[in-house]
């Protein structure tokens, strides 16, 4: 079976403020980091050796996953940074540069390697993808998904011939200029020979540098057009949408934690709720040690993280509350992501706690 590399060194600027305190791969879905779903999926398909490149807030990833034995895999980490003025400073060296750094150090990539971004949940048939890659004699393959023409502007677009050999790329083209509707999913398969083309000790990117080089050299470089679930959390708005889908039960292999106490309502341990004095419309998950006071209303799809507290008359609709979030008496939150430090609406507009605008917004929302 192939080895795997998970790209997790990015700063996650497009999903701030979710990445203010945690690295992007640690963003939770149903209380579990996105990266954990990826590792579980690799393990299910027999991938046992996994390297993860890390940089920003790397310890949060390393301390959570350790050596990987809980998932039946072996995990190694490659930190990308530099020692400056007495401190180790994160300095990512690009997706291909990160792989080359590992290769120069240990020769880890001595077999076919699956490369995935650490910020998307997938249910790709890895065995089928590897079979097609090897059957075509590819040095590299890109797994693609057909997207509607109106959405090509959100993706890197792959242009391939009838045999799937890649001819060119278009980065987020407008629909009128798109030569294809095949979007790159950030899932790649490489042979060791592909890494021989990457220069050592340089910042080097897979998509913008290595791939054009493979095309230029006319090497066996193919697109695979596959049908599978690819849930990308590229922006804050994606995160809200994904959680709504998950809570509605639209995503396979993502089971609700807790105990279903009534249809569509799941509850964790040690919660305190007087069900006769609150209104709860599922699908809703209420985490452990949550307190919900009388007169509160929760309308799903909603996720309430553990340790949170809803005061009297508070209303939470189609929202996500991170752990230990307190909603004041009579406050109303609709279609928002809320933490103890900030609130973000479904369009990505952020207000921080302590900001006058936050008080005004909450006051306005009370109606």
C-alpha positions as CSV (number, residue, x, y, z in Angstrom):
1,X,0.0,0.0,0.0
2,X,1.1,3.6,-0.6
3,X,2.5,6.0,2.0
4,X,0.8,9.3,2.7
5,X,1.7,12.9,3.2
6,X,-0.7,15.4,4.8
7,X,-0.1,19.1,4.2
8,X,-0.7,20.9,7.5
9,X,1.9,23.7,7.6
10,X,-0.3,26.6,6.3
11,X,-1.5,29.5,8.5
12,X,-5.2,29.2,7.5
13,X,-5.7,32.9,7.0
14,X,-8.8,32.5,5.0
15,X,-10.6,30.9,7.9
16,X,-9.8,33.4,10.5
17,X,-10.8,33.8,13.3
18,X,-11.3,30.0,13.5
19,X,-7.6,29.7,13.2
20,X,-6.7,32.3,15.8
21,X,-6.1,29.7,18.5
22,X,-5.8,26.5,16.6
23,X,-4.1,25.4,13.3
24,X,-6.6,24.9,10.4
25,X,-6.4,21.1,10.4
26,X,-7.6,21.1,14.0
27,X,-10.9,22.9,13.3
28,X,-13.6,20.7,14.8
29,X,-16.4,19.0,13.0
30,X,-18.8,17.2,15.4
31,X,-16.2,17.8,18.1
32,X,-13.4,16.1,16.1
33,X,-10.6,17.8,14.2
34,X,-10.8,17.7,10.4
35,X,-7.4,16.0,10.3
36,X,-8.6,13.1,12.4
37,X,-11.2,12.2,9.8
38,X,-8.4,12.2,7.2
39,X,-6.2,9.9,9.3
40,X,-9.2,7.6,10.0
41,X,-9.9,7.4,6.3
42,X,-6.3,6.6,5.4
43,X,-6.2,3.9,8.1
44,X,-9.4,2.3,6.7
45,X,-7.7,2.0,3.3
46,X,-4.6,0.3,4.7
47,X,-2.3,3.4,4.6
48,X,0.0,2.9,7.6
49,X,2.9,5.3,7.3
50,X,1.9,9.0,7.3
51,X,4.1,12.1,7.4
52,X,2.6,15.5,8.3
53,X,4.4,18.7,7.7
54,X,3.7,21.3,10.4
55,X,4.6,24.9,11.2
56,X,2.1,27.3,12.8
57,X,0.9,26.1,16.2
58,X,2.5,22.7,15.4
59,X,2.4,21.4,19.0
60,X,-1.4,21.3,19.0
61,X,-1.3,18.9,16.1
62,X,1.6,16.8,17.5
63,X,0.2,16.6,21.0
64,X,-3.2,15.5,19.8
65,X,-2.1,12.8,17.3
66,X,1.2,11.7,18.8
67,X,2.7,8.7,17.0
68,X,-0.7,7.7,15.6
69,X,-1.0,4.3,17.4
70,X,-4.6,5.1,18.5
71,X,-5.6,5.0,14.8
72,X,-3.4,2.0,13.9
73,X,-1.0,4.1,11.9
74,X,2.5,5.5,12.3
75,X,2.7,9.3,12.1
76,X,5.9,11.4,11.7
77,X,6.2,15.1,11.7
78,X,8.3,17.5,9.7
79,X,8.6,21.0,11.3
80,X,9.2,23.8,8.9
81,X,10.8,26.8,10.6
82,X,14.0,28.6,11.4
83,X,16.0,29.6,14.5
84,X,16.0,33.4,14.7
85,X,17.0,35.6,17.6
86,X,16.8,32.8,20.1
87,X,13.3,31.6,18.9
88,X,12.1,29.0,16.5
89,X,9.9,30.8,13.9
90,X,7.5,28.9,11.6
91,X,8.5,29.2,8.0
92,X,6.6,27.0,5.6
93,X,8.6,26.0,2.5
94,X,5.7,25.2,0.1
95,X,3.9,21.9,-0.4
96,X,6.6,20.4,-2.7
97,X,9.4,22.0,-0.8
98,X,8.0,20.3,2.4
99,X,8.1,17.0,0.6
100,X,11.6,17.5,-0.7
101,X,12.8,18.5,2.8
102,X,11.6,15.1,4.1
103,X,13.0,13.2,1.1
104,X,16.5,14.8,1.6
105,X,16.4,14.0,5.2
106,X,15.3,10.3,5.1
107,X,14.3,9.2,1.7
108,X,10.8,8.5,3.1
109,X,9.1,8.8,-0.3
110,X,10.5,5.6,-1.7
111,X,7.1,4.3,-2.9
112,X,3.9,5.6,-4.4
113,X,2.7,8.4,-2.1
114,X,-0.7,9.9,-1.6
115,X,-0.7,13.6,-0.8
116,X,-3.7,15.3,0.8
117,X,-4.5,18.8,2.2
118,X,-5.2,18.7,5.9
119,X,-8.4,20.8,5.6
120,X,-10.8,18.7,3.7
121,X,-12.9,15.6,4.6
122,X,-13.0,13.0,1.9
123,X,-14.4,9.5,1.2
124,X,-12.3,8.8,-1.9
125,X,-11.8,5.2,-2.9
126,X,-8.0,5.2,-2.4
127,X,-7.5,1.8,-3.7
128,X,-9.2,2.6,-7.0
129,X,-7.2,5.9,-7.4
130,X,-3.9,4.1,-6.8
131,X,-4.9,1.4,-9.3
132,X,-5.6,3.9,-12.0
133,X,-2.4,5.8,-11.3
134,X,-0.3,2.7,-11.6
135,X,-2.2,1.3,-14.5
136,X,-1.5,4.4,-16.5
137,X,2.2,4.4,-15.6
138,X,1.8,7.9,-14.2
139,X,4.7,9.8,-12.5
140,X,2.0,12.0,-10.9
141,X,-1.8,12.1,-10.8
142,X,-4.3,14.8,-9.7
143,X,-7.7,13.7,-8.3
144,X,-10.3,16.0,-9.7
145,X,-14.1,16.6,-9.3
146,X,-16.4,17.9,-12.0
147,X,-17.9,21.1,-10.7
148,X,-20.7,23.3,-12.2
149,X,-19.4,25.9,-14.7
150,X,-20.7,28.7,-12.5
151,X,-18.3,27.5,-9.7
152,X,-15.0,27.2,-11.6
153,X,-13.9,30.6,-10.3
154,X,-13.4,29.1,-6.9
155,X,-11.0,26.4,-7.9
156,X,-7.8,25.5,-9.7
157,X,-9.0,24.0,-13.0
158,X,-7.3,21.1,-14.7
159,X,-7.3,20.8,-18.5
160,X,-6.7,17.2,-19.8
161,X,-7.0,15.4,-23.1
162,X,-9.3,12.4,-23.8
163,X,-6.9,10.0,-22.1
164,X,-6.7,12.2,-19.0
165,X,-3.2,13.4,-19.7
166,X,-2.9,17.0,-18.3
167,X,-2.3,19.7,-20.8
168,X,-2.6,22.9,-18.7
169,X,-4.0,24.5,-15.6
170,X,-6.2,27.5,-15.0
171,X,-6.2,29.2,-11.6
172,X,-9.8,30.2,-10.7
173,X,-10.9,31.2,-14.2
174,X,-14.1,33.1,-14.8
175,X,-16.8,30.8,-16.4
176,X,-16.5,32.4,-19.8
177,X,-12.7,31.6,-20.0
178,X,-12.8,28.1,-18.4
179,X,-11.4,25.4,-20.7
180,X,-12.7,22.6,-18.3
181,X,-14.9,22.0,-15.3
182,X,-12.4,19.6,-13.6
183,X,-11.4,21.1,-10.2
184,X,-8.3,20.0,-8.4
185,X,-9.2,18.6,-5.0
186,X,-5.7,19.0,-3.5
187,X,-5.3,15.2,-3.6
188,X,-2.3,14.0,-5.5
189,X,-0.4,10.8,-6.1
190,X,3.3,10.8,-6.8
191,X,6.1,8.4,-7.7
192,X,9.5,9.1,-6.1
193,X,10.8,10.3,-9.5
194,X,8.5,13.3,-9.3
195,X,10.4,14.6,-6.3
196,X,13.7,14.4,-8.1
197,X,12.5,17.4,-10.1
198,X,12.0,19.6,-7.0
199,X,15.0,21.7,-6.0
200,X,16.3,21.3,-2.5
201,X,16.3,24.0,0.1
202,X,13.8,26.2,-1.7
203,X,10.2,27.3,-1.2
204,X,8.5,25.3,-3.9
205,X,4.8,24.7,-4.6
206,X,3.1,21.6,-6.0
207,X,0.3,23.4,-8.0
208,X,2.0,26.5,-9.3
209,X,5.6,25.1,-9.8
210,X,5.9,21.3,-9.9
211,X,2.8,20.7,-12.0
212,X,3.6,23.1,-14.8
213,X,7.1,21.6,-14.9
214,X,5.6,18.1,-15.4
215,X,3.5,19.4,-18.2
216,X,6.5,21.2,-19.8
217,X,8.6,18.1,-19.7
218,X,5.6,16.1,-21.2
219,X,5.9,13.5,-18.5
220,X,3.1,10.9,-17.8
221,X,1.0,13.3,-15.7
222,X,-2.7,12.5,-15.4
223,X,-6.0,13.8,-14.1
224,X,-8.4,11.3,-12.4
225,X,-12.0,12.4,-12.6
226,X,-13.7,10.7,-9.6
227,X,-17.0,10.9,-7.9
228,X,-16.7,11.2,-4.2
229,X,-17.5,13.5,-1.3
230,X,-15.0,16.3,-0.9
231,X,-15.8,18.6,1.9
232,X,-13.4,21.5,1.8
233,X,-13.1,24.1,4.6
234,X,-11.4,26.8,2.6
235,X,-13.3,29.7,4.1
236,X,-15.4,30.5,7.2
237,X,-18.5,30.4,5.1
238,X,-17.6,26.8,4.0
239,X,-17.3,25.8,7.7
240,X,-20.8,27.0,8.5
241,X,-22.3,25.3,5.4
242,X,-20.4,22.0,6.2
243,X,-21.7,21.9,9.7
244,X,-25.2,22.5,8.6
245,X,-24.9,19.6,6.1
246,X,-23.3,17.3,8.7
247,X,-26.0,18.0,11.3
248,X,-28.7,17.2,8.8
249,X,-27.1,13.8,8.3
250,X,-26.1,14.5,4.7
251,X,-22.5,13.3,5.1
252,X,-21.7,9.6,5.3
253,X,-19.4,8.2,8.1
254,X,-20.0,11.2,10.3
255,X,-22.1,10.0,13.2
256,X,-23.5,12.2,15.9
257,X,-21.8,11.8,19.3
258,X,-23.9,11.6,22.5
259,X,-27.2,10.0,23.2
260,X,-30.3,10.7,21.1
261,X,-32.8,11.6,23.8
262,X,-35.6,12.5,21.3
263,X,-35.7,12.5,17.5
264,X,-33.0,14.7,16.1
265,X,-31.7,15.8,19.5
266,X,-28.4,14.4,20.8
267,X,-27.0,15.1,24.3
268,X,-23.6,14.6,25.9
269,X,-23.0,13.6,29.5
270,X,-23.7,15.7,32.6
271,X,-26.0,18.2,30.9
272,X,-28.6,20.2,32.8
273,X,-31.8,20.9,30.9
274,X,-35.4,21.2,32.0
275,X,-37.0,19.9,28.8
276,X,-40.5,21.2,29.8
277,X,-39.2,24.7,30.0
278,X,-37.1,25.0,26.9
279,X,-37.8,24.7,23.1
280,X,-35.5,22.5,21.1
281,X,-36.0,21.7,17.4
282,X,-33.6,19.3,15.9
283,X,-31.2,18.4,14.5
284,X,-29.3,19.6,17.6
285,X,-26.3,18.4,19.4
286,X,-25.8,19.6,23.0
287,X,-22.4,18.7,24.4
288,X,-21.4,17.5,27.8
289,X,-21.8,19.8,30.9
290,X,-23.9,22.3,29.0
291,X,-26.5,24.3,31.0
292,X,-29.6,25.5,29.4
293,X,-31.9,27.7,31.4
294,X,-35.7,28.0,31.1
295,X,-37.2,29.9,28.2
296,X,-34.2,29.2,26.0
297,X,-34.9,28.2,22.4
298,X,-32.6,26.1,20.1
299,X,-33.4,25.6,16.5
300,X,-31.3,23.2,14.4
301,X,-29.2,22.5,12.7
302,X,-27.2,23.6,15.7
303,X,-24.1,22.4,17.6
304,X,-23.6,23.5,21.2
305,X,-20.0,22.7,22.4
306,X,-19.3,21.2,25.8
307,X,-19.3,23.5,28.8
308,X,-21.5,26.1,27.2
309,X,-24.3,28.0,29.0
310,X,-27.5,29.5,27.6
311,X,-29.2,31.9,30.0
312,X,-32.9,32.5,30.4
313,X,-34.7,33.3,27.1
314,X,-31.6,33.0,24.9
315,X,-32.2,31.9,21.3
316,X,-29.7,30.0,19.1
317,X,-30.8,29.2,15.6
318,X,-28.8,27.3,12.9
319,X,-25.6,28.1,14.7
320,X,-22.4,26.6,16.0
321,X,-21.3,27.4,19.6
322,X,-17.7,26.4,20.4
323,X,-17.0,25.0,23.9
324,X,-17.4,27.1,27.0
325,X,-19.4,29.8,25.2
326,X,-21.9,31.7,27.4
327,X,-25.0,33.2,25.8
328,X,-26.5,36.0,27.9
329,X,-30.1,36.4,29.0
330,X,-32.4,37.2,26.1
331,X,-29.7,37.2,23.5
332,X,-30.4,35.8,20.0
333,X,-27.9,34.3,17.6
334,X,-29.0,33.2,14.2
335,X,-26.8,31.5,11.6
336,X,-23.6,32.3,13.4
337,X,-20.4,30.7,14.7
338,X,-19.9,31.8,18.2
339,X,-17.0,31.3,20.6
340,X,-16.1,32.8,24.0
341,X,-13.9,35.3,22.1
342,X,-15.7,36.2,18.9
343,X,-18.8,35.7,16.7
344,X,-18.8,35.2,13.0
345,X,-21.9,35.3,10.8
346,X,-22.5,32.8,8.0
347,X,-20.9,35.3,5.5
348,X,-17.6,35.5,7.3
349,X,-18.1,38.9,9.0
350,X,-16.3,38.8,12.4
351,X,-16.8,40.7,15.6
352,X,-14.7,40.2,18.7
353,X,-16.0,40.1,22.3
354,X,-15.3,43.4,24.0
355,X,-15.8,45.3,20.7
356,X,-18.7,47.8,20.9
357,X,-20.0,46.4,17.6
358,X,-20.3,43.0,19.2
359,X,-22.6,44.4,21.9
360,X,-24.6,46.3,19.3
361,X,-24.9,43.3,17.1
362,X,-26.1,41.1,20.0
363,X,-28.5,43.9,21.2
364,X,-29.9,44.3,17.6
365,X,-30.3,40.5,17.4
366,X,-32.5,40.4,20.5
367,X,-35.1,42.1,18.4
